[in-house]
Amino acid sequence: MLPQWNAAKKVTCSAAAVALLAGCAATPMGPTVNVMPGPGKTFEVFQIDQANCKSFAESQVAGQAQATNNQAVGGAALGTLLGAGLGAGIGAATGNAGAGAAIGAAAGLGTGAAYGAGNTGNAQYSIQVQYDNAFSQCMYAKGELVPGYAPIAQPTMYRPTPAAPVADPMVRATQQELIRLGLLNGGADGVMGPRTSGAISNFEQAHGLPVDGAPSPRLLGILQATP
């Protein structure tokens, strides 16, 4: 039985090469998802995000292509051995076991390689899908525009509501006197503003006082004493 197994061995040694030629899985060269720069993103920042997310996607499928290729080679080799055994049995019945083994091994190799190629094609598609998903998730998290997903809402800057001005009794009393003297129009709200400051300045200037436009107890006393 030695000749038939020598023949099968020669065919088996070529199984790996044929299986690889039949179809070889590989880590994706890049994504098939058309991601665009997100709102407010410059193209330079987009390129940095893209490079980082490609590295992330590659890490998520690392080793899968090699594992698929190893399975394809193993399938082709197994098919070769099984075919050789079957061919040797048939060849022995006709008196030429070696030729039968060689023919059976070749047939088994072809079947195994074809089966491996089909599995490799399916695995390559699965690897690409996993790569695209990881790339899309990464780019979306970085604020880029991924097809099928709405842009990430930009945080709204918090703007505190200005506190309501607090009425000052001194300012209110001063305003009341200015209104009495006809120097200020409107009501006395106790809130210092440009109109109240201007009215004080006019009074101070008219009465020879230092002009600062600011209320004070001394100014209030003078206003109250003015008829």
Secondary structure by P-SEA (a helix, b strand, c coil): caaaaaaaaaaaaaaaaaaaaabbbbccccccccccccccccaaaaaaaaaaaaaaaaaaacaaaaaaaaaaaaaaaaaaaaaaaaaaaaaaaaccaaaaaaaaaaaaaaaaaaaaaaaaaaaaaaaaaaaaaaaaaaaaaaccccccccccccccccccccccbbbbaaaaaaaaaaaaaccccccccccccaaaaaaaaaaaaaacccccccccaaaaaaaaacc
